[in-house]
Amino acid sequence: MLKPFRLRLGNFQFFNGLEGGGEVVTETVHPSDLGGELTPPQDTGEITEPTGQIETPPGQQLEGGENPEGQPPEGMEQSQAFAKRLQERTQAALMEERQRWEQEVSERYGNYDTYDRAMNFFMKQAGYNDLDSMMQAIEQQDLLQRAEKFGVTPEIQQKLESLEAKAQRAEELEYQREQQQLSQRFTQALGQFAQEKGADAAALEQFMVEQNVPNFEVAYNAMRAQQLEEQLTSAKETAIQEYLQSKKAPKVEGPGVTGLVSDEPTTDFKVARERALQRLRSANQQI
């Protein structure tokens, strides 16, 4: 059985083309993988220690398609490069959007800290511990000024304002109630009118809304005229289509069945002659 062997570099001519005196790399090959028995060259070959390695030039591609230096395949390199470019573009877009958002916030709320500091300072100077108590004091001060304007006490002014708010709310509710009643009366009257005229109440109401016609009678007459016009136009189109359809084939008139179209082939000369004459008469009538 052969033992692993080592070949010297002098036996391979392709080592003469190495540039820069690069170092060689080795590949372990078992003698059984080389197929058959191996004998060293008789002139310059020499068997050395059983290292089981064969020296190959750096960067040489192996049969399995793998790079001996551990480099990834070309397709994998392209995928990694694309993923890297995509990540860089995404990060750049996020940074740009964040800068734009920070700029808008700075323009809108740039003086927030200044106003907050000033408010807290004056609130403490006035002897208030929170914002709610200070707002209540401001409302009381406004109430006092309005009461002095009308020459009444703050309590009376507050009651008057409360009554005014209730009165305004009552007016709003009354207006809503009136509108609801008006809508109900309108719907009832429209339904009764449509029933008397034999019309569709929903269609009439839609016509009144679209044409902005408030009167039932006027709206009904206008809608009826529009419907009749549409029906007349449709009837004209139908009549024209039927007339053209009737003129497409001539009718056979004679001793047979009168007025029936006959498209069946015939071997009788008289019948064929009668059909030809009928076609000529039909053509003359159309002219």
C-alpha angles and dihedrals in degrees: 000000000000120000125220112276140192125228122212121238093240091076095065121070096196089072088071090074097060111129124214093010091274120190119256126238126218135225124203112231124175116219091236090063092057093064122239129008121322126212125189119243113275097221109046107354119109130184112228135175115332098260095142093218132124117203115233130183118266117266094016112148116239126224093255092061093248123131110241090216092059095253116156120245119272094252091054091050091053092049092050091048091050092049090050093050091047092051092049092050092047092051091048091051091048092050091049092050092048092051091050091049092048090050092052092047091048092051093047102038101020094122096041095107091049093051092044091052092048092048093050090049095052091041091057092044089054091050100250123137100197141020096251094059091048092051090051089053090050091051091049090051091051090049091051091052092050091048091052089049092058094035098244136113121270091248092055091045091052092051091048092052091048090052091048091052091050091048091051091049090049091052091052092050091047091051091051091049092050092049091050092050091047091052091050092050091048092051092048094047092047092050092050092047092048091049091053092049095041092238134135110264095205093050091047092050091049090049091051092051095046095045094036093233113153098186120085096211095047092046092048094050092047092048091046091050090050092050092048091050091051091048091049092051091048091048091051092051091048092049092050091050092049092048092051091046091053091052096054096086129026122241122237114231123181142086089330128068109324122234099008122128113237118198096159116118117249137196094203112105094206093053092048091049091050091051092050092051090049090053090051092050091049091050091051091050091053091051 
